Amino acid sequence: MSSLKELKSELLKAANPEKAIGAAKYFQAKPGGYGEGDLFHGISVPHQRKIAKKYFQTIDFSDILQLLCSDFHEERLTAIFILVYKFEKSKSDLEIKKIVEAYLEHTDFINNWDLVDSSAHKIIGPYYEDKPRTKLFELAHSKNLWEQRIAVISTFYFIKKDDFSDALKMAKELLHHKHDLMHKAIGWMLREIGNRNLQVLLQFLNEHYLDMPRTMLRYAIEKFEEGLRQDYLKGKIA
């Protein structure tokens, strides 16, 4: 088995203090920011993916969880990549369930948008495809912002299979959410629905667009022809 020490050593070889400063600003690790208190090594995402691919088959599961609980953002993201690779390659229902349970038990550490967006639709979405989705709506109405985002982004998996119902239901239920990161996530999912079925998106927008937060609306209509986009932004659609 590979050791956690070896994996961390490889990550640290790629650390860049200047990039770490930039990453802290980008992910709002400042006081009052959504990533407040997070620490960074300054390691590129491609390098993290490379290391995750190297170790995901040989590292002990307890070490993955230890990595996921790290104070450093890149170490948590590397753990997320490992869990995704293990989930995608696993042929064992027991292992898949173990991964999902571990993921959901550690949402306090899946605590920024890139961690969520790299994993929710690759682990949580597929797992609940053929199961009751009550858990997703529990997450959607959690007091934890990142659990809410996990719920929304997990529907991307269903959307890609032309199953829009849960994404639309969440969008409606979370329409008046206060956080910009949720506006972006919901708007993104609505846009993806429109990429596959424009009429479904238009029907939702025509019913709700006047009440939608501006950011959510902008994300949802980003790919529209400019004239139609402006009509929505100016409230001209009856």
Salt bridges, closest charged atoms under 4 A:
GLU10 OE2 - LYS54 NZ 2.52
ASP38 OD2 - HIS73 ND1 2.74
ASP38 OD2 - ARG76 NH2 2.78
GLU75 OE1 - LYS8 NZ 3.75
GLU75 OE2 - HIS41 NE2 3.02
GLU95 OE2 - LYS86 NZ 3.68
GLU101 OE2 - LYS97 NZ 3.94
ASP114 OD2 - HIS73 NE2 2.69
ASP117 OD2 - ARG149 NH2 2.62
GLU129 OE2 - LYS161 NZ 3.97
ASP130 OD1 - LYS131 NZ 3.25
GLU138 OE1 - LYS135 NZ 3.91
ASP163 OD2 - ARG133 NH1 3.00
ASP166 OD2 - ARG133 NH1 2.56
GLU173 OE1 - HIS141 NE2 2.66
ASP180 OD2 - LYS184 NZ 3.21
GLU192 OE1 - ARG196 NH1 2.96
GLU207 OE2 - HIS208 NE2 3.64
GLU222 OE1 - ARG191 NH1 2.74
GLU226 OE1 - ARG229 NE 3.08
